[in-house]
Amino acid sequence: MLRYYIAQLQVILYVAPVMLLAIICHECAHGFVSDRLGDPTPRMSGRLTLNPLKHLDPIGTLCLLFFHMGWANPVPINPYYYKDRKKGIILVSLAGPAVNMLLAFVSLFIEGLFMLYGSSSSSIVQTAMSLAYYSAVLNIGLGIFNLIPVPPLDGSHVLGELSPKAAELYGRYARYWGLALILLLASGALSRPLGFLNDAVLNGMWSIIRMILLRLPQPMI
């Protein structure tokens, strides 16, 4: 029993900082792209920073602790600064999940390098590989989760720009969407479809990384 709790504590110690970094990078990506599109709002709001206190959302953080999925306080943007409002909102919305996928790929590649060149008997190497693996899995999960078209997630902003009917629906029931999302997480209804998508993306990335690793100089046995 003690070993079980120690193992769970170890997982939490791995997951918490990795997920925190994933969420912060996610929000910074929104702000950075909006800033590059001419919107000074994120910079003026102090959101182009890796300081977690600037990004954490209380409810999203609680969902992160209990359901291992959560969200941060959305970066404020002003779409009226964009030359093309619809395109700008879509690009800003997709920036967060895109950064998560990039972080996942880099994390898996780092794990692959440790597998190829690291010593399997080294505790430092094992810890680094575990951190890289958790980073990949959590970033993939966060990226896919945020593409769900339910407010306040990024997918809803994309769908709202592509479909006027969806935008009207989001606006009409704005006060209920957050609660609906929490209920979906608590019920476990999203676990199977999200798990399937996460595994598919993870396996796809591994296939690409394996091909890259095979082209690298192989260690001498």
C-alpha positions in Angstrom: 0.0 0.0 0.0 2.8 2.4 0.9 4.5 1.7 -2.4 1.3 2.5 -4.2 1.0 5.9 -2.5 4.6 6.7 -3.2 4.1 5.8 -6.9 1.0 8.1 -7.0 3.0 10.9 -5.4 5.7 10.4 -7.9 3.3 10.7 -10.8 1.8 13.9 -9.3 5.3 15.4 -8.9 5.9 14.6 -12.6 2.5 15.7 -13.9 2.0 19.0 -12.0 5.0 21.0 -13.3 4.7 19.5 -16.8 1.0 20.3 -17.1 1.6 23.8 -15.6 4.2 24.5 -18.3 1.9 23.1 -21.0 -1.0 25.4 -20.0 1.3 28.5 -19.7 2.9 27.9 -23.1 -0.6 27.3 -24.5 -1.9 30.7 -23.3 1.4 32.5 -24.3 0.9 31.2 -27.8 -2.5 32.8 -28.0 -1.1 36.1 -26.8 2.0 35.9 -29.1 0.0 35.3 -32.3 -2.5 38.0 -31.4 0.4 40.4 -30.7 2.0 39.5 -34.1 -1.3 40.2 -35.8 -1.3 43.7 -34.5 -3.2 43.4 -31.3 -1.4 45.1 -28.3 -4.0 43.8 -25.8 -2.1 40.7 -24.6 1.2 42.7 -24.1 -0.6 45.5 -22.3 -2.3 43.0 -20.1 1.0 41.5 -19.1 0.1 38.1 -20.5 3.1 37.5 -22.7 4.9 36.0 -19.8 5.7 32.5 -18.4 4.7 33.6 -14.9 2.0 31.0 -13.9 0.2 33.5 -11.6 -0.7 35.6 -14.7 -2.4 32.6 -16.4 -4.1 30.3 -13.9 -7.8 30.1 -13.7 -9.3 28.8 -10.4 -11.9 26.5 -11.8 -9.6 25.3 -14.6 -6.9 24.6 -12.0 -9.3 22.5 -9.9 -10.4 20.5 -13.0 -6.7 19.9 -13.7 -6.1 18.5 -10.2 -9.2 16.3 -10.2 -9.7 15.3 -13.8 -6.1 15.8 -15.2 -7.6 18.2 -17.8 -8.1 21.9 -17.3 -7.7 25.4 -18.7 -6.1 28.7 -17.9 -7.5 32.2 -17.7 -8.0 33.2 -21.4 -5.6 35.7 -22.8 -7.6 39.0 -23.5 -7.5 39.9 -27.2 -9.2 42.5 -29.4 -10.0 41.1 -32.8 -10.7 44.6 -34.2 -7.0 45.1 -34.6 -6.8 42.2 -37.1 -6.8 43.0 -40.8 -9.0 39.9 -41.3 -11.1 39.4 -38.1 -12.2 35.8 -38.9 -8.8 34.6 -40.0 -7.2 36.3 -37.0 -9.5 34.7 -34.4 -9.0 31.2 -36.0 -5.2 31.6 -36.0 -5.1 32.8 -32.4 -7.4 30.0 -31.3 -5.4 27.3 -33.0 -2.0 28.7 -31.8 -2.4 27.2 -28.3 -3.2 23.6 -29.4 -0.5 23.8 -32.1 2.2 24.8 -29.5 1.0 21.8 -27.3 1.5 19.5 -30.3 4.9 20.9 -30.9 5.9 20.5 -27.3 4.7 16.9 -27.4 6.7 16.1 -30.5 9.9 17.7 -29.0 9.3 15.8 -25.7 8.9 12.5 -27.5 12.1 13.2 -29.5 14.0 13.9 -26.4 12.7 10.7 -24.9 13.9 8.9 -28.0 17.3 10.4 -27.7 17.6 9.2 -24.1 16.5 5.7 -25.2 19.1 5.7 -28.0 22.1 7.2 -26.2 21.3 7.2 -22.5 22.2 4.6 -19.9 19.2 2.4 -19.0 20.7 1.9 -15.5 21.0 5.6 -14.7 18.3 7.0 -12.4 18.8 10.4 -13.9 18.1 9.1 -17.4 15.1 7.2 -16.2 13.7 10.3 -14.6 14.3 12.4 -17.6 12.6 9.9 -19.8 9.6 9.8 -17.5 9.3 13.6 -17.6 9.6 13.7 -21.4 6.9 11.0 -21.7 4.5 12.7 -19.3 5.1 16.0 -21.1 4.3 14.4 -24.5 1.1 12.7 -23.2 -0.2 15.7 -21.3 0.5 18.2 -24.2 -1.2 15.9 -26.7 -4.2 15.6 -24.3 -4.3 19.3 -23.7 -4.1 20.2 -27.3 -6.9 17.8 -28.3 -9.0 18.7 -25.3 -8.9 22.4 -26.3 -10.1 21.6 -29.8 -13.5 20.4 -28.4 -16.1 22.9 -29.7 -17.5 23.8 -26.2 -16.9 27.2 -24.6 -14.5 28.3 -23.3 -12.3 26.0 -25.2 -10.4 27.0 -28.4 -12.5 24.8 -30.6 -15.6 26.8 -29.9 -13.9 30.0 -31.1 -12.9 28.3 -34.4 -16.4 26.8 -34.9 -18.0 30.1 -33.9 -16.2 31.9 -36.7 -16.9 29.2 -39.3 -20.6 28.8 -38.4 -22.9 31.7 -37.5 -25.4 29.2 -36.1 -22.8 27.9 -33.7 -21.9 31.4 -32.7 -25.5 32.2 -32.0 -25.9 29.0 -29.9 -22.8 29.8 -27.9 -24.0 33.3 -27.1 -27.5 32.2 -26.2 -26.4 29.7 -23.6 -23.1 31.4 -22.6 -23.7 31.1 -18.9 -24.2 27.3 -19.1 -21.3 26.1 -21.2 -18.7 26.1 -18.4 -20.9 24.0 -16.2 -21.6 21.6 -19.1 -17.9 21.2 -19.6 -17.3 20.4 -16.0 -20.1 17.8 -16.0 -18.7 16.2 -19.1 -15.3 15.9 -17.4 -16.8 14.6 -14.2 -19.0 12.0 -15.9 -16.1 10.5 -17.8 -18.0 10.8 -21.1 -15.0 12.2 -22.8 -12.5 9.7 -21.5 -12.9 7.1 -24.3 -13.0 9.3 -27.4 -10.2 11.6 -26.1 -8.1 8.5 -25.1 -8.5 7.1 -28.6 -7.4 10.4 -30.3 -4.5 10.8 -27.8 -3.2 7.3 -28.6 -3.6 7.9 -32.4 -1.6 11.1 -32.2 1.0 9.7 -29.9 1.6 6.6 -32.1 1.7 8.8 -35.2 4.4 11.0 -33.6 6.4 8.0 -32.5 6.4 6.6 -36.0 7.9 9.8 -37.4 10.4 10.1 -34.5 11.5 6.4 -35.0 12.3 7.2 -38.7 14.4 10.2 -37.6 16.2 8.2 -34.9 17.1 5.5 -37.4 19.0 8.1 -39.5 21.1 9.2 -36.5 24.5 7.6 -35.7 23.8 4.5 -33.7 25.6 3.9 -30.4 28.4 1.4 -30.3 27.5 -1.8 -28.4 
